[in-house]
Amino acid sequence: MPCLILLHAVSSLSAYPNYLSYANELWGGPTEAYKYLNGLDEGQAYPEAKAYLERHPAENCWFVTGWQWDPRLYGVPCQTFGVFLPNQIPPRVHGTVIVSSTLLTALTLTDGELAAPFKNITPRHKIGGSALLVYEGDFDAGRAAAISETNLMESAFSAGQTSVALLHANRAVELAPDSANTHCTLCSLLAQIGQTDSALRECYTAQILLLHDPLRGEPLRKEFLDSIEARLTLLRIQYRATYGRDAPTPPTE
């Protein structure tokens, strides 16, 4: 028993200061914890990311996060994008890419699209145990760029800039035409501005794409499909009230 206590103490101390991403050696230690545990990145490793980039300067640096706060507030010298950040990015990114490991495990409606280019790649380095993962190379960022456009759409619509919001929503679909998420977002915007016919087409497209989307597993797929169906039900009612006839049926796949 004393030996086990000693081993546990040594294991714990070796993880300092990255206790949030701690995992014992049977699991591979803190650097492998992201493979098994969710939510290892709470923003606690941003100062370590700054220190990492000071040791490994990068001409092109990108930071992908699932949080509302921008890593640049902590002195991280990267261009940032993510679930909530309305920063426009190109459809391809090249260089050093630091990715929140939470995006690889917490597969929400947008997390999977942000993390898709990195799902099957071994990271070059890990920061904060395995809170942040570092990749090097050239990556398809089309879906991530589309998410940035939807964030800009929401900001514009909240500010009463409907035409600007519509431009961003259409741009998101252009960047990621095979994303159910972008079509669903455009459907929602069109419904809110009274373009019921167009909204129906976008929701039908989202529904078809979702059925064949490899990034969506059960029960997440069912949850998303249920939300689309609920929106379609309201749109059909609205269509009937506007045009005096039943809404068109979904197109054949």
ChimeraX commands (.cxc) that place a marker at each C-alpha (Angstrom):
marker #1 position 0.00,0.00,0.00 radius 0.5
marker #1 position 2.73,2.60,0.79 radius 0.5
marker #1 position 4.25,1.89,-2.62 radius 0.5
marker #1 position 0.92,2.54,-4.36 radius 0.5
marker #1 position 0.49,5.81,-2.46 radius 0.5
marker #1 position 4.02,6.84,-3.41 radius 0.5
marker #1 position 3.45,5.98,-7.08 radius 0.5
marker #1 position 0.20,7.95,-7.10 radius 0.5
marker #1 position 1.93,10.95,-5.55 radius 0.5
marker #1 position 4.76,10.84,-8.08 radius 0.5
marker #1 position 2.28,10.49,-10.94 radius 0.5
marker #1 position 0.25,13.44,-9.71 radius 0.5
marker #1 position 3.26,15.67,-9.12 radius 0.5
marker #1 position 4.64,14.89,-12.57 radius 0.5
marker #1 position 1.46,16.35,-14.10 radius 0.5
marker #1 position 1.89,19.71,-12.34 radius 0.5
marker #1 position 0.52,22.26,-13.21 radius 0.5
marker #1 position -1.79,20.55,-15.71 radius 0.5
marker #1 position -4.11,18.77,-13.31 radius 0.5
marker #1 position -7.20,19.38,-15.42 radius 0.5
marker #1 position -5.81,17.11,-18.13 radius 0.5
marker #1 position -4.34,14.59,-15.68 radius 0.5
marker #1 position -4.45,10.90,-16.51 radius 0.5
marker #1 position -2.40,8.17,-14.91 radius 0.5
marker #1 position 0.31,6.26,-16.72 radius 0.5
marker #1 position -1.94,3.30,-17.50 radius 0.5
marker #1 position -3.83,5.69,-19.77 radius 0.5
marker #1 position -0.64,7.14,-21.20 radius 0.5
marker #1 position -0.34,10.08,-18.85 radius 0.5
marker #1 position -1.59,13.68,-19.27 radius 0.5
marker #1 position -0.46,13.94,-22.90 radius 0.5
marker #1 position -2.88,11.16,-23.90 radius 0.5
marker #1 position -5.83,12.20,-21.70 radius 0.5
marker #1 position -7.61,14.01,-24.55 radius 0.5
marker #1 position -8.29,10.64,-26.19 radius 0.5
marker #1 position -10.44,9.54,-23.27 radius 0.5
marker #1 position -11.67,12.61,-21.39 radius 0.5
marker #1 position -13.86,15.50,-22.45 radius 0.5
marker #1 position -13.47,19.17,-21.57 radius 0.5
marker #1 position -9.73,19.27,-20.88 radius 0.5
marker #1 position -9.40,22.78,-22.29 radius 0.5
marker #1 position -11.00,25.47,-20.14 radius 0.5
marker #1 position -8.61,28.18,-21.31 radius 0.5
marker #1 position -6.12,27.37,-18.56 radius 0.5
marker #1 position -3.30,26.56,-20.98 radius 0.5
marker #1 position -3.29,29.83,-22.96 radius 0.5
marker #1 position -0.24,31.20,-21.08 radius 0.5
marker #1 position 1.55,27.94,-21.87 radius 0.5
marker #1 position 0.59,28.36,-25.54 radius 0.5
marker #1 position 2.20,31.81,-25.48 radius 0.5
marker #1 position 5.37,30.33,-23.98 radius 0.5
marker #1 position 5.35,27.48,-26.52 radius 0.5
marker #1 position 5.23,29.93,-29.43 radius 0.5
marker #1 position 8.07,31.93,-27.94 radius 0.5
marker #1 position 10.15,28.74,-28.05 radius 0.5
marker #1 position 8.78,27.70,-31.47 radius 0.5
marker #1 position 8.16,30.90,-33.48 radius 0.5
marker #1 position 5.71,30.44,-36.35 radius 0.5
marker #1 position 5.38,32.68,-39.38 radius 0.5
marker #1 position 1.76,31.59,-39.80 radius 0.5
marker #1 position -0.09,30.66,-36.65 radius 0.5
marker #1 position -3.74,29.78,-36.14 radius 0.5
marker #1 position -5.65,29.01,-32.95 radius 0.5
marker #1 position -8.94,27.08,-32.99 radius 0.5
marker #1 position -11.05,27.40,-29.83 radius 0.5
marker #1 position -14.48,26.46,-28.59 radius 0.5
marker #1 position -14.66,29.30,-26.07 radius 0.5
marker #1 position -16.03,32.83,-26.22 radius 0.5
marker #1 position -12.80,34.53,-25.14 radius 0.5
marker #1 position -10.04,35.21,-27.63 radius 0.5
marker #1 position -6.63,33.60,-26.86 radius 0.5
marker #1 position -4.97,36.81,-28.07 radius 0.5
marker #1 position -6.07,38.39,-24.79 radius 0.5
marker #1 position -3.40,36.18,-23.19 radius 0.5
marker #1 position -0.68,37.29,-25.59 radius 0.5
marker #1 position -1.01,34.31,-27.96 radius 0.5
marker #1 position 0.22,35.71,-31.32 radius 0.5
marker #1 position -2.11,33.69,-33.55 radius 0.5
marker #1 position -5.04,34.41,-35.81 radius 0.5
marker #1 position -8.02,32.94,-34.00 radius 0.5
marker #1 position -11.31,31.35,-34.97 radius 0.5
marker #1 position -13.83,29.08,-33.34 radius 0.5
marker #1 position -17.36,28.33,-32.30 radius 0.5
marker #1 position -18.15,31.84,-31.08 radius 0.5
marker #1 position -15.45,34.09,-32.57 radius 0.5
marker #1 position -16.62,36.21,-35.54 radius 0.5
marker #1 position -13.18,36.34,-37.18 radius 0.5
marker #1 position -13.07,35.73,-40.91 radius 0.5
marker #1 position -10.50,33.21,-42.11 radius 0.5
marker #1 position -9.54,31.80,-45.54 radius 0.5
marker #1 position -10.87,28.41,-46.67 radius 0.5
marker #1 position -7.37,26.95,-46.30 radius 0.5
marker #1 position -4.85,27.64,-43.55 radius 0.5
marker #1 position -1.15,26.87,-43.57 radius 0.5
marker #1 position 1.42,26.80,-40.81 radius 0.5
marker #1 position 1.12,26.08,-37.09 radius 0.5
marker #1 position -2.42,25.32,-35.94 radius 0.5
marker #1 position -3.21,25.03,-32.22 radius 0.5
marker #1 position -6.50,23.23,-31.60 radius 0.5
marker #1 position -8.51,22.94,-28.40 radius 0.5
marker #1 position -8.67,19.21,-27.63 radius 0.5
marker #1 position -12.22,19.74,-26.36 radius 0.5
marker #1 position -13.34,20.20,-29.97 radius 0.5
marker #1 position -12.19,16.66,-30.77 radius 0.5
marker #1 position -14.28,15.05,-28.06 radius 0.5
marker #1 position -17.31,17.31,-27.40 radius 0.5
marker #1 position -19.04,16.80,-30.73 radius 0.5
marker #1 position -21.71,19.52,-30.75 radius 0.5
marker #1 position -23.27,20.85,-33.91 radius 0.5
marker #1 position -20.21,22.93,-34.81 radius 0.5
marker #1 position -17.35,21.34,-32.87 radius 0.5
marker #1 position -17.08,18.43,-35.27 radius 0.5
marker #1 position -16.82,20.71,-38.29 radius 0.5
marker #1 position -14.06,22.78,-36.70 radius 0.5
marker #1 position -12.10,19.69,-35.67 radius 0.5
marker #1 position -12.71,17.58,-38.79 radius 0.5
marker #1 position -9.33,18.29,-40.49 radius 0.5
marker #1 position -7.48,17.11,-37.36 radius 0.5
marker #1 position -9.51,14.06,-36.31 radius 0.5
marker #1 position -7.19,11.43,-37.76 radius 0.5
marker #1 position -3.86,13.27,-37.50 radius 0.5
marker #1 position -1.30,12.83,-34.74 radius 0.5
marker #1 position -0.45,16.23,-33.23 radius 0.5
marker #1 position 3.14,17.44,-33.46 radius 0.5
marker #1 position 3.14,18.72,-29.88 radius 0.5
marker #1 position 0.76,18.97,-26.91 radius 0.5
marker #1 position 0.36,21.94,-24.57 radius 0.5
marker #1 position -0.99,21.92,-21.03 radius 0.5
marker #1 position -0.91,18.13,-20.77 radius 0.5
marker #1 position -3.23,17.65,-23.73 radius 0.5
marker #1 position -5.51,20.66,-23.38 radius 0.5
marker #1 position -4.16,22.09,-26.63 radius 0.5
marker #1 position -2.88,20.15,-29.61 radius 0.5
marker #1 position -0.35,21.51,-32.10 radius 0.5
marker #1 position -0.46,20.60,-35.80 radius 0.5
marker #1 position 1.80,21.65,-38.67 radius 0.5
marker #1 position 0.89,21.75,-42.36 radius 0.5
marker #1 position -1.79,22.82,-44.81 radius 0.5
marker #1 position -5.42,22.25,-43.81 radius 0.5
marker #1 position -8.90,22.57,-45.32 radius 0.5
marker #1 position -10.64,25.26,-43.25 radius 0.5
marker #1 position -13.75,25.61,-45.41 radius 0.5
marker #1 position -16.18,24.53,-42.73 radius 0.5
marker #1 position -14.42,26.59,-40.09 radius 0.5
marker #1 position -14.56,29.64,-42.37 radius 0.5
marker #1 position -18.28,28.97,-42.82 radius 0.5
marker #1 position -18.78,28.93,-39.05 radius 0.5
marker #1 position -17.03,32.30,-38.84 radius 0.5
marker #1 position -19.45,33.61,-41.46 radius 0.5
marker #1 position -22.46,32.36,-39.48 radius 0.5
marker #1 position -21.09,34.12,-36.39 radius 0.5
marker #1 position -20.82,37.32,-38.42 radius 0.5
marker #1 position -24.35,36.73,-39.69 radius 0.5
marker #1 position -25.70,36.52,-36.15 radius 0.5
marker #1 position -23.90,39.71,-35.15 radius 0.5
marker #1 position -25.24,41.58,-38.18 radius 0.5
marker #1 position -28.79,40.33,-37.69 radius 0.5
marker #1 position -28.72,41.29,-33.99 radius 0.5
marker #1 position -27.66,44.78,-35.08 radius 0.5
marker #1 position -30.60,45.02,-37.47 radius 0.5
marker #1 position -28.43,44.66,-40.59 radius 0.5
marker #1 position -30.58,42.09,-42.37 radius 0.5
marker #1 position -29.02,42.43,-45.83 radius 0.5
marker #1 position -25.50,42.07,-44.39 radius 0.5
marker #1 position -26.61,39.05,-42.36 radius 0.5
marker #1 position -28.00,37.43,-45.51 radius 0.5
marker #1 position -24.71,38.01,-47.33 radius 0.5
marker #1 position -22.79,36.25,-44.56 radius 0.5
marker #1 position -25.27,33.34,-44.43 radius 0.5
marker #1 position -25.02,32.80,-48.19 radius 0.5
marker #1 position -21.25,33.06,-48.01 radius 0.5
marker #1 position -21.26,30.32,-45.35 radius 0.5
marker #1 position -23.18,28.02,-47.71 radius 0.5
marker #1 position -20.74,28.80,-50.53 radius 0.5
marker #1 position -17.79,27.91,-48.31 radius 0.5
marker #1 position -19.33,24.67,-47.03 radius 0.5
marker #1 position -22.07,23.55,-49.44 radius 0.5
marker #1 position -22.03,20.02,-48.03 radius 0.5
marker #1 position -22.59,21.20,-44.43 radius 0.5
marker #1 position -26.03,20.61,-42.97 radius 0.5
marker #1 position -25.23,23.24,-40.39 radius 0.5
marker #1 position -24.77,26.10,-42.88 radius 0.5
marker #1 position -27.98,25.28,-44.75 radius 0.5
marker #1 position -29.90,25.04,-41.48 radius 0.5
marker #1 position -28.56,28.43,-40.40 radius 0.5
marker #1 position -29.58,30.01,-43.69 radius 0.5
marker #1 position -33.00,28.36,-43.37 radius 0.5
marker #1 position -33.46,29.93,-39.95 radius 0.5
marker #1 position -32.50,33.40,-41.19 radius 0.5
marker #1 position -34.75,33.18,-44.24 radius 0.5
marker #1 position -37.65,32.08,-42.05 radius 0.5
marker #1 position -37.13,35.07,-39.75 radius 0.5
marker #1 position -37.20,37.54,-42.63 radius 0.5
marker #1 position -40.30,35.99,-44.18 radius 0.5
marker #1 position -38.77,34.16,-47.16 radius 0.5
marker #1 position -40.67,30.98,-46.41 radius 0.5
marker #1 position -40.27,29.28,-49.78 radius 0.5
marker #1 position -36.48,29.67,-49.78 radius 0.5
marker #1 position -36.31,28.69,-46.10 radius 0.5
marker #1 position -38.08,25.42,-46.84 radius 0.5
marker #1 position -35.59,24.55,-49.57 radius 0.5
marker #1 position -32.63,25.22,-47.28 radius 0.5
marker #1 position -34.09,23.13,-44.44 radius 0.5
marker #1 position -34.85,20.27,-46.83 radius 0.5
marker #1 position -31.25,20.43,-48.06 radius 0.5
marker #1 position -29.95,20.40,-44.48 radius 0.5
marker #1 position -32.12,17.39,-43.70 radius 0.5
marker #1 position -30.79,15.39,-46.66 radius 0.5
marker #1 position -27.17,16.30,-45.97 radius 0.5
marker #1 position -27.46,15.38,-42.31 radius 0.5
marker #1 position -28.62,11.88,-43.15 radius 0.5
marker #1 position -25.31,11.32,-44.95 radius 0.5
marker #1 position -23.01,13.38,-42.72 radius 0.5
marker #1 position -20.16,11.24,-41.30 radius 0.5
marker #1 position -19.46,13.84,-38.60 radius 0.5
marker #1 position -22.82,13.21,-36.95 radius 0.5
marker #1 position -23.32,10.17,-34.80 radius 0.5
marker #1 position -26.29,9.01,-32.81 radius 0.5
marker #1 position -27.93,10.43,-30.74 radius 0.5
marker #1 position -26.62,13.79,-31.99 radius 0.5
marker #1 position -27.90,13.11,-35.49 radius 0.5
marker #1 position -31.41,12.42,-34.17 radius 0.5
marker #1 position -31.34,15.57,-32.04 radius 0.5
marker #1 position -30.36,17.71,-35.02 radius 0.5
marker #1 position -32.90,16.01,-37.31 radius 0.5
marker #1 position -35.63,16.57,-34.73 radius 0.5
marker #1 position -34.78,20.27,-34.54 radius 0.5
marker #1 position -34.91,20.58,-38.34 radius 0.5
marker #1 position -38.23,18.75,-38.47 radius 0.5
marker #1 position -39.67,21.08,-35.82 radius 0.5
marker #1 position -38.59,24.08,-37.89 radius 0.5
marker #1 position -40.06,22.52,-41.03 radius 0.5
marker #1 position -43.39,22.01,-39.27 radius 0.5
marker #1 position -43.56,25.73,-38.48 radius 0.5
marker #1 position -42.50,26.64,-42.00 radius 0.5
marker #1 position -45.23,24.44,-43.51 radius 0.5
marker #1 position -47.82,26.17,-41.35 radius 0.5
marker #1 position -46.44,29.56,-42.37 radius 0.5
marker #1 position -46.38,28.53,-46.03 radius 0.5
marker #1 position -50.03,27.42,-45.87 radius 0.5
marker #1 position -51.04,30.71,-44.26 radius 0.5
marker #1 position -49.13,32.74,-46.86 radius 0.5
marker #1 position -49.91,30.90,-50.09 radius 0.5
marker #1 position -53.16,29.09,-49.23 radius 0.5
marker #1 position -51.80,25.69,-50.22 radius 0.5
marker #1 position -49.64,22.96,-48.83 radius 0.5
marker #1 position -45.90,23.43,-48.83 radius 0.5
marker #1 position -43.83,21.57,-51.45 radius 0.5
marker #1 position -42.53,18.17,-50.44 radius 0.5
marker #1 position -38.81,17.44,-49.94 radius 0.5
marker #1 position -36.83,16.82,-53.15 radius 0.5
marker #1 position -35.80,13.28,-53.99 radius 0.5
marker #1 position -32.24,12.51,-52.87 radius 0.5
marker link #1:1,2 radius 0.2
marker link #1:2,3 radius 0.2
marker link #1:3,4 radius 0.2
marker link #1:4,5 radius 0.2
marker link #1:5,6 radius 0.2
marker link #1:6,7 radius 0.2
marker link #1:7,8 radius 0.2
marker link #1:8,9 radius 0.2
marker link #1:9,10 radius 0.2
marker link #1:10,11 radius 0.2
marker link #1:11,12 radius 0.2
marker link #1:12,13 radius 0.2
marker link #1:13,14 radius 0.2
marker link #1:14,15 radius 0.2
marker link #1:15,16 radius 0.2
marker link #1:16,17 radius 0.2
marker link #1:17,18 radius 0.2
marker link #1:18,19 radius 0.2
marker link #1:19,20 radius 0.2
marker link #1:20,21 radius 0.2
marker link #1:21,22 radius 0.2
marker link #1:22,23 radius 0.2
marker link #1:23,24 radius 0.2
marker link #1:24,25 radius 0.2
marker link #1:25,26 radius 0.2
marker link #1:26,27 radius 0.2
marker link #1:27,28 radius 0.2
marker link #1:28,29 radius 0.2
marker link #1:29,30 radius 0.2
marker link #1:30,31 radius 0.2
marker link #1:31,32 radius 0.2
marker link #1:32,33 radius 0.2
marker link #1:33,34 radius 0.2
marker link #1:34,35 radius 0.2
marker link #1:35,36 radius 0.2
marker link #1:36,37 radius 0.2
marker link #1:37,38 radius 0.2
marker link #1:38,39 radius 0.2
marker link #1:39,40 radius 0.2
marker link #1:40,41 radius 0.2
marker link #1:41,42 radius 0.2
marker link #1:42,43 radius 0.2
marker link #1:43,44 radius 0.2
marker link #1:44,45 radius 0.2
marker link #1:45,46 radius 0.2
marker link #1:46,47 radius 0.2
marker link #1:47,48 radius 0.2
marker link #1:48,49 radius 0.2
marker link #1:49,50 radius 0.2
marker link #1:50,51 radius 0.2
marker link #1:51,52 radius 0.2
marker link #1:52,53 radius 0.2
marker link #1:53,54 radius 0.2
marker link #1:54,55 radius 0.2
marker link #1:55,56 radius 0.2
marker link #1:56,57 radius 0.2
marker link #1:57,58 radius 0.2
marker link #1:58,59 radius 0.2
marker link #1:59,60 radius 0.2
marker link #1:60,61 radius 0.2
marker link #1:61,62 radius 0.2
marker link #1:62,63 radius 0.2
marker link #1:63,64 radius 0.2
marker link #1:64,65 radius 0.2
marker link #1:65,66 radius 0.2
marker link #1:66,67 radius 0.2
marker link #1:67,68 radius 0.2
marker link #1:68,69 radius 0.2
marker link #1:69,70 radius 0.2
marker link #1:70,71 radius 0.2
marker link #1:71,72 radius 0.2
marker link #1:72,73 radius 0.2
marker link #1:73,74 radius 0.2
marker link #1:74,75 radius 0.2
marker link #1:75,76 radius 0.2
marker link #1:76,77 radius 0.2
marker link #1:77,78 radius 0.2
marker link #1:78,79 radius 0.2
marker link #1:79,80 radius 0.2
marker link #1:80,81 radius 0.2
marker link #1:81,82 radius 0.2
marker link #1:82,83 radius 0.2
marker link #1:83,84 radius 0.2
marker link #1:84,85 radius 0.2
marker link #1:85,86 radius 0.2
marker link #1:86,87 radius 0.2
marker link #1:87,88 radius 0.2
marker link #1:88,89 radius 0.2
marker link #1:89,90 radius 0.2
marker link #1:90,91 radius 0.2
marker link #1:91,92 radius 0.2
marker link #1:92,93 radius 0.2
marker link #1:93,94 radius 0.2
marker link #1:94,95 radius 0.2
marker link #1:95,96 radius 0.2
marker link #1:96,97 radius 0.2
marker link #1:97,98 radius 0.2
marker link #1:98,99 radius 0.2
marker link #1:99,100 radius 0.2
marker link #1:100,101 radius 0.2
marker link #1:101,102 radius 0.2
marker link #1:102,103 radius 0.2
marker link #1:103,104 radius 0.2
marker link #1:104,105 radius 0.2
marker link #1:105,106 radius 0.2
marker link #1:106,107 radius 0.2
marker link #1:107,108 radius 0.2
marker link #1:108,109 radius 0.2
marker link #1:109,110 radius 0.2
marker link #1:110,111 radius 0.2
marker link #1:111,112 radius 0.2
marker link #1:112,113 radius 0.2
marker link #1:113,114 radius 0.2
marker link #1:114,115 radius 0.2
marker link #1:115,116 radius 0.2
marker link #1:116,117 radius 0.2
marker link #1:117,118 radius 0.2
marker link #1:118,119 radius 0.2
marker link #1:119,120 radius 0.2
marker link #1:120,121 radius 0.2
marker link #1:121,122 radius 0.2
marker link #1:122,123 radius 0.2
marker link #1:123,124 radius 0.2
marker link #1:124,125 radius 0.2
marker link #1:125,126 radius 0.2
marker link #1:126,127 radius 0.2
marker link #1:127,128 radius 0.2
marker link #1:128,129 radius 0.2
marker link #1:129,130 radius 0.2
marker link #1:130,131 radius 0.2
marker link #1:131,132 radius 0.2
marker link #1:132,133 radius 0.2
marker link #1:133,134 radius 0.2
marker link #1:134,135 radius 0.2
marker link #1:135,136 radius 0.2
marker link #1:136,137 radius 0.2
marker link #1:137,138 radius 0.2
marker link #1:138,139 radius 0.2
marker link #1:139,140 radius 0.2
marker link #1:140,141 radius 0.2
marker link #1:141,142 radius 0.2
marker link #1:142,143 radius 0.2
marker link #1:143,144 radius 0.2
marker link #1:144,145 radius 0.2
marker link #1:145,146 radius 0.2
marker link #1:146,147 radius 0.2
marker link #1:147,148 radius 0.2
marker link #1:148,149 radius 0.2
marker link #1:149,150 radius 0.2
marker link #1:150,151 radius 0.2
marker link #1:151,152 radius 0.2
marker link #1:152,153 radius 0.2
marker link #1:153,154 radius 0.2
marker link #1:154,155 radius 0.2
marker link #1:155,156 radius 0.2
marker link #1:156,157 radius 0.2
marker link #1:157,158 radius 0.2
marker link #1:158,159 radius 0.2
marker link #1:159,160 radius 0.2
marker link #1:160,161 radius 0.2
marker link #1:161,162 radius 0.2
marker link #1:162,163 radius 0.2
marker link #1:163,164 radius 0.2
marker link #1:164,165 radius 0.2
marker link #1:165,166 radius 0.2
marker link #1:166,167 radius 0.2
marker link #1:167,168 radius 0.2
marker link #1:168,169 radius 0.2
marker link #1:169,170 radius 0.2
marker link #1:170,171 radius 0.2
marker link #1:171,172 radius 0.2
marker link #1:172,173 radius 0.2
marker link #1:173,174 radius 0.2
marker link #1:174,175 radius 0.2
marker link #1:175,176 radius 0.2
marker link #1:176,177 radius 0.2
marker link #1:177,178 radius 0.2
marker link #1:178,179 radius 0.2
marker link #1:179,180 radius 0.2
marker link #1:180,181 radius 0.2
marker link #1:181,182 radius 0.2
marker link #1:182,183 radius 0.2
marker link #1:183,184 radius 0.2
marker link #1:184,185 radius 0.2
marker link #1:185,186 radius 0.2
marker link #1:186,187 radius 0.2
marker link #1:187,188 radius 0.2
marker link #1:188,189 radius 0.2
marker link #1:189,190 radius 0.2
marker link #1:190,191 radius 0.2
marker link #1:191,192 radius 0.2
marker link #1:192,193 radius 0.2
marker link #1:193,194 radius 0.2
marker link #1:194,195 radius 0.2
marker link #1:195,196 radius 0.2
marker link #1:196,197 radius 0.2
marker link #1:197,198 radius 0.2
marker link #1:198,199 radius 0.2
marker link #1:199,200 radius 0.2
marker link #1:200,201 radius 0.2
marker link #1:201,202 radius 0.2
marker link #1:202,203 radius 0.2
marker link #1:203,204 radius 0.2
marker link #1:204,205 radius 0.2
marker link #1:205,206 radius 0.2
marker link #1:206,207 radius 0.2
marker link #1:207,208 radius 0.2
marker link #1:208,209 radius 0.2
marker link #1:209,210 radius 0.2
marker link #1:210,211 radius 0.2
marker link #1:211,212 radius 0.2
marker link #1:212,213 radius 0.2
marker link #1:213,214 radius 0.2
marker link #1:214,215 radius 0.2
marker link #1:215,216 radius 0.2
marker link #1:216,217 radius 0.2
marker link #1:217,218 radius 0.2
marker link #1:218,219 radius 0.2
marker link #1:219,220 radius 0.2
marker link #1:220,221 radius 0.2
marker link #1:221,222 radius 0.2
marker link #1:222,223 radius 0.2
marker link #1:223,224 radius 0.2
marker link #1:224,225 radius 0.2
marker link #1:225,226 radius 0.2
marker link #1:226,227 radius 0.2
marker link #1:227,228 radius 0.2
marker link #1:228,229 radius 0.2
marker link #1:229,230 radius 0.2
marker link #1:230,231 radius 0.2
marker link #1:231,232 radius 0.2
marker link #1:232,233 radius 0.2
marker link #1:233,234 radius 0.2
marker link #1:234,235 radius 0.2
marker link #1:235,236 radius 0.2
marker link #1:236,237 radius 0.2
marker link #1:237,238 radius 0.2
marker link #1:238,239 radius 0.2
marker link #1:239,240 radius 0.2
marker link #1:240,241 radius 0.2
marker link #1:241,242 radius 0.2
marker link #1:242,243 radius 0.2
marker link #1:243,244 radius 0.2
marker link #1:244,245 radius 0.2
marker link #1:245,246 radius 0.2
marker link #1:246,247 radius 0.2
marker link #1:247,248 radius 0.2
marker link #1:248,249 radius 0.2
marker link #1:249,250 radius 0.2
marker link #1:250,251 radius 0.2
marker link #1:251,252 radius 0.2
marker link #1:252,253 radius 0.2
view
